[in-house]
């Protein structure tokens, strides 16, 4: 008799992460994961009481992945532009993760500040250079408006497959940053 296949919780999470990456959260179910792992559904339900528990853990992995995606942002005088470009890159490279994190109904009925202060955005805000005083209203508005602009571009690219070059995105981000920076710094 062949030995039992031992499936660890980490293996299940890795398979679930990959499944969501490739097909979206709606594709995530115990049978699909079991098929990917070549096992029955028993190890999955042995590691997680419910599918919702598994989905919560996968969502945490995706948020962590998203956060660390921003570790590559260059911290210089173009920080806000660099963050915006990285945000758009994430949407293009990981469209299913982007949809899950930023285009789901989880924010229905909430304020814009609730959306801006989600864990992924807090991670980005926490890495803003120390030279920028994020306590000031103008810095917070600059961050919020740059984020909204980047989100708009990213959303259009993910949902409509628009053709736009990275150079065009960078130019648009730079122009919007200059305009907003002038507005919030009093034209300085």
Buried (B, 14 or more C-beta within 10 A) or exposed (E): EEEEEEBEBEBBBBBBBEBBBEEBBEEBBBEBBBEBBEBBBEBBBEBBEEBEEBBEBBBEBBBEBBBEBBEEBEEEEBBBBBBBBBBBBBBBEBBBBBBBBBBEEEEEEEEEEEBBEBEBBEBBBEBBEEEBEEEEEBBBEBBBBBBEBBBEBBBBBBEEEEEEEEEEBBEBBBEBBEEBBEEBEEEE
